[in-house]
Structure formats: C-alpha cells, structure tokens
Amino acid sequence: MRMTLVLVAVGTGVWSLPATGSVAGDVHVEPVTAYVEANVRSWVEDSVIVEALKDHNERHAHLSQADIDRMDAEWRIQRSSERHPLIDSVADTALSKFLKAKQAASGGAITEIFVIDAKGLSIGVSEPGSDYWQGDEPKWQKTYPAGSGTLFVDRAEKDESTQTLQSQASFTVSDPQTHKPIGTLTVGINLDAL
C-alpha cells in the first residue's frame, strides 16, 4: 500500500497530511518537495503562466463535462494521427515554449511540465501528454480544489519511455492579485537527478 502526502504551506511552515498506508517507499517526498520549493515554485509568478490561466479559464468556463470528454477523446485520437490540431493548439503556444525552456534548463531533473486550468484541461505542456483532461487525476484533484498553497507529491514510478524513476509534484497556482486558485502546475521530477 502506498502513502500519499499532501503538503499544505501555511505561512512559513509546511504541514504534511498523510492520506493512507505506510511511509515505506515515500522517501522521495522530502527531496522532491525541496527541489520544487527551490527551483519551481517561483515560476507561478511569471505573467506567462498567470495570463494563460486567466485567459483559458474564461474561454473554458462554458464547457460541460460532455464537451471536456469529447475534447479528451479527440486528443487521444490525435496522439496516433498525422494531424493533431488540438494538441498543436496547446503545444505551440508561448506558455508551452516557456515550459520547454524551463525543462531544458533543469539539466535533466525535470521530465515533463503541465499547466492545468480550472476545468482540469492541459493548457501548456513541455511535452504533450497522453490525455488532455487532467481533472480526473490526483495532480489536479489534490491541488486546485484544495486551494492556495497546496503541494501534492505523487508516488514514485518508473517511466517506461525514459527508464527513470520519477514522481510528479503538483501545486495550486493562484492569482497574485486575488490569491484565489486559477489552476495547477505539475512537474515530473527525475528522482535519479536529485
């Protein structure tokens, strides 16, 4: 059984809230948290991320779950197609270029980056993922609805494509003016690089 820790930053302290299970195998949580706090957390203050989230939240506000499911199915189909306009509409943006540069600058410590809007949709990616909708996954469910200051470090897993041990760390992105959640940022961390 695995244990997931939800870390909630309150003021200058960080509180660990165990979900279930034992702590065996969760030794990666502390170094991943330290890496994110030292190297990633400040990105959310960049206007590229904040403005993209505000824009997409406004554009996606009308979407129903049926609309989201159709878009997610289309993304999956396009992953194995020669044409992929939906994927390109996310991967070829200024936000995605920003994320690709951040990943490249990490020296191999970061394997992937996603920015996810209030509906759980990927709006910026360093590498296109297997699906468009992240709203059904812990990376979004344990951050965005939990509010500002929330950091979730997922279990360690072997990435089949890179053969590296990695974990995803996700945290809530808040509007710097209102301090209300506007999305989530997820980074895949290569545990061998820490």
C-alpha positions in Angstrom: 0.0 0.0 0.0 1.3 3.5 -0.8 1.0 6.6 1.1 0.4 10.0 -0.5 1.3 13.1 1.3 -0.5 16.3 0.7 1.7 19.2 1.8 -0.1 22.4 2.7 2.0 25.5 3.1 0.7 27.8 5.8 2.6 31.0 6.4 6.2 29.9 6.7 5.5 26.4 7.8 4.7 23.3 5.8 2.3 20.7 7.1 2.3 17.0 6.0 -1.0 15.3 5.9 -0.8 11.5 5.3 -3.6 10.1 3.3 -3.4 6.3 3.9 -0.9 3.5 4.0 2.6 3.2 5.3 5.5 5.6 4.7 7.7 2.9 3.1 8.7 3.9 -0.4 7.9 7.6 0.2 11.4 8.7 0.9 11.3 10.7 -2.3 8.7 13.2 -1.0 11.1 15.3 1.0 13.8 15.8 -1.8 11.1 16.4 -4.4 9.4 19.0 -2.2 12.7 20.7 -1.6 13.5 20.7 -5.3 10.1 22.2 -6.2 10.3 24.9 -3.5 13.8 25.9 -4.5 13.5 25.7 -8.3 9.9 25.6 -9.5 7.5 27.4 -7.1 8.6 30.9 -8.3 7.5 30.2 -11.9 3.9 30.8 -10.9 4.6 34.5 -10.5 5.5 34.8 -14.2 2.9 36.5 -16.2 3.1 33.9 -19.0 1.6 31.3 -16.7 -0.9 33.7 -14.9 -2.2 35.3 -18.0 -2.6 32.0 -19.9 -4.6 30.5 -17.0 -6.9 33.6 -16.7 -7.4 33.5 -20.5 -8.2 29.8 -20.7 -10.4 29.9 -17.6 -12.5 32.5 -19.3 -12.5 30.6 -22.6 -13.3 27.3 -21.0 -15.9 28.5 -18.4 -18.8 27.4 -20.6 -17.5 23.8 -21.2 -19.7 21.0 -19.9 -18.3 17.6 -18.8 -19.5 16.2 -22.1 -17.5 18.8 -24.0 -14.4 18.0 -22.0 -14.9 14.3 -22.6 -15.2 14.9 -26.3 -12.0 17.0 -26.4 -10.1 14.5 -24.3 -11.2 11.7 -26.7 -10.1 13.8 -29.7 -6.7 14.4 -28.0 -6.1 10.7 -27.6 -7.0 10.0 -31.2 -4.7 12.7 -32.4 -1.8 11.2 -30.4 -1.5 8.5 -33.1 -2.6 10.6 -36.0 -0.6 12.6 -38.6 -2.8 15.6 -37.9 -3.2 16.9 -34.4 -4.7 20.4 -34.4 -5.9 20.2 -30.7 -2.5 19.0 -29.5 -0.8 21.7 -31.6 -3.1 24.4 -30.2 -1.6 23.6 -26.7 1.9 22.6 -27.6 2.7 25.5 -29.9 1.9 28.4 -27.5 4.1 30.9 -25.7 3.2 29.1 -22.5 4.4 25.7 -23.8 7.6 27.3 -25.1 8.2 28.8 -21.7 7.7 25.4 -20.1 10.0 23.7 -22.6 12.7 26.2 -21.8 12.3 25.5 -18.1 12.5 21.8 -18.6 15.7 22.1 -20.8 17.3 24.4 -18.1 16.7 21.8 -15.4 19.6 19.7 -16.6 17.5 16.5 -16.7 15.9 16.9 -13.3 12.5 17.8 -14.8 11.0 15.2 -17.2 7.7 17.0 -18.0 5.7 20.1 -17.1 1.9 20.7 -17.4 -0.1 23.8 -16.6 -3.8 22.9 -16.0 -6.7 25.2 -15.9 -9.7 25.4 -13.6 -11.6 22.8 -15.6 -8.7 20.4 -15.4 -7.5 20.9 -19.0 -3.9 21.0 -20.0 -3.3 24.5 -21.4 0.5 24.4 -21.6 2.9 21.4 -21.8 6.6 20.9 -22.2 5.8 17.5 -23.9 2.3 16.6 -24.9 0.8 14.0 -22.5 -1.4 11.0 -23.3 -4.5 12.9 -22.4 -5.9 16.4 -22.4 -8.1 16.3 -19.3 -6.3 16.1 -16.0 -9.3 16.8 -13.9 -9.8 13.1 -13.1 -6.3 12.7 -11.8 -4.7 13.4 -8.3 -2.4 16.0 -9.8 -5.5 18.3 -10.2 -7.9 16.8 -7.7 -5.5 17.2 -4.7 -4.4 20.7 -5.6 -6.8 23.1 -7.4 -9.9 22.3 -5.3 -7.7 22.4 -2.1 -6.8 26.0 -2.7 -3.8 28.2 -2.5 -0.5 26.9 -1.1 -1.3 23.2 -1.7 1.5 20.9 -2.9 0.9 17.2 -3.8 3.8 14.8 -4.4 2.6 11.6 -6.0 4.2 8.2 -5.7 7.4 7.3 -7.4 7.1 5.3 -10.6 9.4 4.0 -13.3 8.9 5.9 -16.6 8.8 3.3 -19.3 10.0 5.6 -22.1 13.0 7.0 -20.2 13.6 4.1 -17.8 14.0 6.6 -15.0 12.4 6.7 -11.6 10.2 9.8 -11.3 7.5 11.4 -9.3 5.0 14.2 -10.2 4.8 17.2 -7.9 1.7 19.4 -8.4 0.8 22.7 -6.8 -2.0 25.2 -6.9 -1.4 28.4 -9.0 -3.2 31.4 -7.5 -4.0 34.8 -9.0 -1.3 37.1 -7.5 -3.9 39.9 -7.0 -6.9 38.0 -5.6 -5.0 35.0 -4.2 -7.7 32.7 -5.5 -6.8 29.4 -7.2 -6.7 29.7 -11.0 -5.0 26.4 -11.9 -2.4 23.8 -11.2 1.3 23.3 -12.3 2.7 19.8 -12.4 6.3 18.8 -12.9 7.7 15.3 -13.4 10.9 15.0 -11.3 13.6 12.5 -12.3 14.5 11.1 -8.9 17.9 9.9 -10.1 18.8 13.5 -10.7 18.1 14.7 -7.2 
